[in-house]
């Protein structure tokens, strides 16, 4: 009997150890990525009409970054920066489709041709995590490639890829923007991989237009009084339904007992659209003012990140690649350039800021339709290179720089805008000529970076190209992505 009891005890102990061994010692990663959700489109940043109870709760459970940025001012470049860990000049994805959106006659320069897909030769974030033993899955929007040239997710490091945008079998009224179908797929992936490390990239189509919402949610916001800056019931309802989907995937983590061993990051791909004011921030999606590139950003990591904390250090979505790689212990090829910096020391409380002091954006093209309080009455942006250094931000506009005198005329040609974001977060006061010493310091830094990464400026047109501007311009077919 003692031998039998001993064998049974050993069996139970071994089974217990096996069960423990099956749980991954590595930290899981859940990355929730919204589409076109602006800095002021959520409750925890002070949105005065939108309601986001699940996202707001998440913000209290982790750390909020108040100066978090996207790598681009619209969808594709931001996503390419995220997945590659590189600034736009390195991968060439500057826009969705083309870089000459708008009336060509109003374009003083020739935009740099756009690369629509992220090269399959690029060693991606998912490649790095998969080589470190992580199961990798993307659910929802990809937008930087397809199967035709092997740039789809399955050829870019992901084991599983699922997308559903306006599915035929699911009523839009029941599942707006396919948010629940995407969420359910992500939850199934999490359940299947709960005993090994996983990277779940939940990349929603919400809240990009065309806006959709459930009937009851829409009725709720139609009955609600407008806020000071916001009052579109359909957009608010779309945000609210999206928030419910965020709550659902977080609940899935908890149900599987994975909440404590999962790093959760929530943010958006670019600023809000011109249909949603980002005041006091200037501009919207497609511009490089704060309203076009600053994002809501939350990090939750139980036991590591202190709940209810805030960080003012400027970060960018390129930082996530080195952060995830460091967390996973991934080996990066020697020739792979990463432009971001690991945020793990900040998450762990070992540092209060990054080691670098500058962030960059480069867009050598044109995007049509103006933004709120924009620089131009026709374009969201013209060719521009932007840098944030400490509290200062400088914007170098290629047209005036290339055609109106460059450095020699920098004080009079309107090629430079500079703002102190600490005292002027709304970018209302251009101080480029009020503080010429700081302006020239930042311009020198900016030009050094452009040379380092071989960032091409929009070019001066040849006489033949100039003549082509007078030819009738073909009208592009509009689509759901037209405002990208």
N, C-alpha and C positions, 0 to 999 in steps of 0.2 A: 504493500500500500504506500509506504514511504517513497519507494522508487517511482511508483505511478504518479504520486502527488508531485514529486520533484520534477518529473518529466512534464507534467501539465503546467507547473509553475514556470519552468524554463520556456515552455512553448508560449505562454502568455507574455512573459517578459520579452522574449525575442520578437513576438508579434508587436508588442508595444514599441520596441526599438525600431522595428521596421516601419511602423506607422509614422514615427517621428522622423526617421530617415527619409521618408518619401516627401516630407515637406521641405521645400527648397530653402537652403540657408541664405541664398541670394535674395535681394529685395526685388519684388515685382515692380513694374512701371505701368501706370495707367495715365495716358496723356489724352485729355479731352480738349478738342480743338474746335472752336466755334468759327463760323464763316460770317464775316461782316458785322460782328458784334463789337460796337464801339466802346470806348472807355466809359462813357456815361450812359450806356444802355443796360446797366445792371444796378441793383439796389445798393450794394456795398460801396460803390464809388459815388453815390449820391444821386442816382437816377430818380427823377421826381414823378414819374408816371408808370414806369415799368415795374414789374414785380418779379423777383427772382429769389424766392425763399430758400431753395436748395443750394444755390450758388452762394447766397449770403451766409448760410450756415457753414458751408465749406470754408468761407473766408475767416470765420471765427475759430475754426479748428486748425488753422495753419498760419502761414505767413503770407501777407499781401505785399507785393512789390508795386510801389507807387510810380516808378519810372521804368516800366517794362515796355519794350518795343518789338514790333515785327521787323523782319528783315527787308520787307518791301511794303509799298503803299497799296498794293492790291494782291489778289489771290495767288497766282502762279509764282511770281518771284518770291513772295514770302514763304511759300511751301518749298520751293527749291532751296532757299537759304536754310530752312529748318532741316530738311532731309540730308542736304550735303554738308551742312555746317560751314558754308562758305558765303562770302559776299557776292553780290550779283556779277561783278566783272569776271569772277573766276568760272562761273557756269553759264553766263550769258542769257539767263532767263530774266528778262527785264519787264515783260508784260504778258498779258493774255492775248495770244494771236499776234498782233503787230504793234510796233512802236510809233505808228503814224496815224493814230486815231484823232480825227478832227479834220477841219478844212485845211488842205495842203497849202493853199494860198496864204494862210496865216502863219505858216511854219517858216521861220527865217533860216533854219538850218536843216540839214539832211540827218534824220535820226539814224542811230545805229540799228542794224537789222537784229531782230529778236530771234533767240533760240527758244523754241516752244517747249521742248522736252529736256528733262535732265538726262545727261549722257549715261548710258548703262556702264560706262567705264568708271563712273564716279563711285567710290566706296562709301556707301550711304550709312546713315545712322542704323538702319535695320541690318545691313551687312555686319556692322560691328557687333551688334547685340546678338545676332544669330551665331557668329563665330565664338561668342562667349557662352554659348549654351542656352540662350533664351529662345523660347517660342515667340514668333513675331507675327502679329496680325494687324491689318489695317481695315477699318470699317467705315465706309462712307467715301468722301471726296478725295481723289488723288490729284488730278488736274495738272500733272507735270509729265505725262507720258501715256502710251498705250501699247497694245500688243504688236502693232505693225512694225515698230522699230525696237522692240524688246525693252521699252522703257516703262512698262506697266509695273505695278508693285511686286508681282511674283518674280520679276527679273531685277528687282532692286532691293532684295534682301528680306522680303516678307514671305512667310510660309503660307499665310492665308490672306485673301483679299476679298472683301465683299462690298458692293456698292448698290445703292437703291435710291434713285432720285425720281420721285413721282411715279412709283410702281403702278403697273396696270391692275394688279390683283388687289391692291389695298386702296381703299377710298382715301382721298386727300383729307376729307373731313374727319376720318378716324385716325389717320397717321400723317399729319402735315409734314412735308419735307422728309418723309420716311424716317422721322426721328426715332420711332419706337422699333422699327424693323432693324435699323442700324444698331440701336442699343441692345436689342435681343441677340443679335449676332455676336456682339462684343461680349455679352454675358455668357453665351454658350462657349465661346472661346476661353473665357476665364475659367469656367467650370471644368472644361476638358484639360486645362493645363494648371490646375490648382496645386499639383504636386511637383511642379518644376517652375523655374523662373519664366516669366512671360513679359512681353512688351505689347500692350494693347493700345493702338493708336486709333482713337475714336474721333473721326474727322467728319463732323456733321456738315450738311448742306444748309442747315438753318444757321443764321437767320437771313441768308441771302435771298434776294427777290427771285422769282415772284413770291411774295409773302403768302403763307398759308397758316390756317389755324382751325382748331375744332370750334364747332358752332357755339358751344357753351362758353368757351374761353373768350371768343369774340364778343358775345353778348355781355360778358362781365366787364370788358373794357369800354364798350359802347356806353355803359351806364356809369362809368367812372369819370369824375371831373378831371379835366386836363391839368397837366403840370405847367410850370413856368416855361419850359423849353420843349416839352413833348406832349403829344396828344393824338397820335395816330393809333386808333384802336386795333387795326389789323396787325400792325407791326408789334405793338405791345402784346397782343395775343400770341403771336408767333414766338416772341421771346419767352413768354410764360410757359408755353407748351414745351419749348426746348429745355427750359429749366427743369421741367418734370422729368424729361429724359435723362438729364444729368443726375437727378436724385435717384433714378432707377438703377443706373449703373453703379453708383456708390452703394446703394442698398445691396446689390449683388455681391460686391466685395465683402460686405459685412456678413451676409448670409453664408458665404463660403469660408468664413473665418480667416479672411486674408487682409482685413482692414489694417492690422498692425504691421504687416510685412509688405505693404505696398506704398510706393511713392506716387502720389497723385498730383498732377499738374493740370491746371485749367487756364486757358487763355484763348485768344482769338487771332485770326490770320492777318487782319488789318483793321483800320479804323472804320467807324460807322459810315453809312452812306449819307448823302446830302438830305435824305428824307428824315434824318435823325440828328438834331443839333448836338454837338459835343461841347458846347459852351460850359465852362469858360475857355476850353481849348479851341484853337483856331483850325478851320478846315475839316475835311472828311476824307474818306477813302479815295485814293488816287492822288492825293497831295502829300507833301512831305512836311507840312505843318503838323503840330502835335496831334490834332484830331484825326489825322490820316495814318499815323504810325504808333501812337501810344495805345496800349492794350490793358484791359483788366487782367490780372495775373495772380494766381493763388498756388501755393505749394503746401501740401499736407503730407506729413511723414511722421506718424505717431511715434513718440519716444525720441525723435531726433529734432524735428522742427517744433519750436515752442508755439503752442496755440495762441491766437490773438495778437501776433506780433506783426510789425511792419518794417519794410526796408525801403530806403530812399535811393539806394545805389542803382544807377542806370544799368539795365541788362537788356539783352536782345535774344530773339529766338534762336540765333546761331549758337548760343551758349548751351542749348539743350543737348546737342550731340556730344561735346566733351564731358558734359555732366553725366549723361547716361553711360558713356563709355567708361568713365572713371568708376561709377557705381558698379558696373558689371565686371570690371577688370578686363575689359576688351583690349585686344592688341590691334593697334592701328598701323597700317602699312607705312613704311618710312617716307614714302613720297606723297602721302595724303596730307594736305594742308587743311588745318582747322583754324578758322578765324575767330571762333568764340573762346570762351574761358569756362572751365568747370565751376559750377556754383556750389559744389558740395561743401567747401569750407564755410560758405555763408549759411547754407542749410543747417550745418552742424554747430553753428555758433563760434567757429574758429576764426572767422573774419567778419568784419562788418561791411566790407566793400570788396569789389574786384581789384585785381592788381593793375589792370589797364585803366586809362583815364579817357579813352576816346571810343566813340561808336561812329559808324559810317553808313551812308546810303548813296547809291549811284543809279541814276536813271537818265540815260541819254536819248530820250524820246518824248513823245507827246501823247497825252490822254485828254480826250475831249470832255466838254461840259464842266462848267465852273463849280467850285465848292463854296460853302458858306465862309464868308470873309476871306476869299482867296485872293491871290495876286493878280489873276487874269480873269477877264470877262467871258472868255471862250473856252479855255482849257482848265482842267483840274490841275495839271502841271505841264510845264515846258521842261526841256532838258535841264537837269539840276544835279549837283552833287552836294551832299549834306553831311555835316559832322557835328556831333555833340562832344564837347570837352568840358568836363566838370559841369558847372551851371550854365555854360555858354553854348549856343548853337549857331552855326554859320551855314548859309546856303549860297552856293555859287551857281549862278544861272549862265548856261553855256552861250545863249544867243548874244547877250550883251558883252560877255567876256570875249567871245570869238570875233565879234563884228564891230564892237564899239570901243576898242582901245585896250582891253585886257588890264594888266597890272598898272600900267601907266595912268589909266583913266579910272581906276577902281573907286575913287572918291566921287565921281560924277556920272558914271555910265549905268548906274542902277544894277550892276551885276552881282552885288553882294548884299545880303541881308544878315544881320546878326542880332541875336536876342539873349537876354539874361533870363533863363527860365525860372530861376529862383524868385526874382522880383517881378517877372512878367511872363507867367505861364501861358497866357493867352496870346503871346507874340504880337502885341499891339504896337510896340515901340522899337523900330529898327534903329539900333545904336551903332551901326557899322561906322559911321562918320563921327559919332560922338566919342568913340573910344578907338581911334585909329591904331594905337599900339596893339591892343588886344585883337583887333580885326586882322592886322598883318601877321600876328603870331598864328592865329587860327588858319588864315589862308595858306601860310607856309606849311603848316602841318597837313592841311588838306591836300595840297598839291604833292607833298612828299608821299602821302598814302596812295594817291592816284597813280603816281609813277611806280610805286612798289607793286601794286596789283594790276598794272597795265590797264587802267580804267579808261576806255575810249570816250572822248567827248563827241557830241553830235558835230558833224562836219560842215564846213562851208560848201555850199552847192557850186557845182561847175556851171558854166553858162547853159549847157544843155539841160541840166537838172533844173535850173532856174526857169528855163522856158517851159518845162513840163508842168510847172505849177499853174500855168495859164490854161492847161487842157482841162476839159470837164472831168470831174472826179466821179468815179463809180460809187454808187450808194451801197453800203454794206447791209447785208441782211441782219436784222436785229434778232437777238436771242435772249435767253434767260441770263446769259453771262455778259450781256451787252455793256453793262456799266463797269465791267472789269477793265 
